[in-house]
């Protein structure tokens, strides 16, 4: 496995983890806010994997 694939798999696991945190924080405003920010941060770090490279 190359490093890019390993990093991508790691970020996918972080996204799954953040979705689980969102589900578990239903009903708690501050926990939900933190979970959503965690999810958005994971998505931002995944953007370079989907941009076209020259």
TAFEN-V547086 format. One record per residue. N is the residue number from 0. NEAR is the number of other C-alpha atoms within 8 Angstrom. Layout:
# TAFEN-V547086
N_NEAR ; N_NEAR
This chain:
# TAFEN-V547086
0_4 ; 1_5 ; 2_6 ; 3_6 ; 4_8 ; 5_9 ; 6_8 ; 7_10 ; 8_8 ; 9_8 ; 10_11 ; 11_8 ; 12_8 ; 13_9 ; 14_11 ; 15_8 ; 16_8 ; 17_12 ; 18_10 ; 19_8 ; 20_10 ; 21_12 ; 22_7 ; 23_6 ; 24_11 ; 25_8 ; 26_5 ; 27_7 ; 28_8 ; 29_6 ; 30_9 ; 31_13 ; 32_8 ; 33_8 ; 34_13 ; 35_10 ; 36_8 ; 37_9 ; 38_11 ; 39_8 ; 40_8 ; 41_11 ; 42_9 ; 43_7 ; 44_8 ; 45_10 ; 46_8 ; 47_6 ; 48_6 ; 49_6 ; 50_6 ; 51_4 ; 52_3 ; 53_2
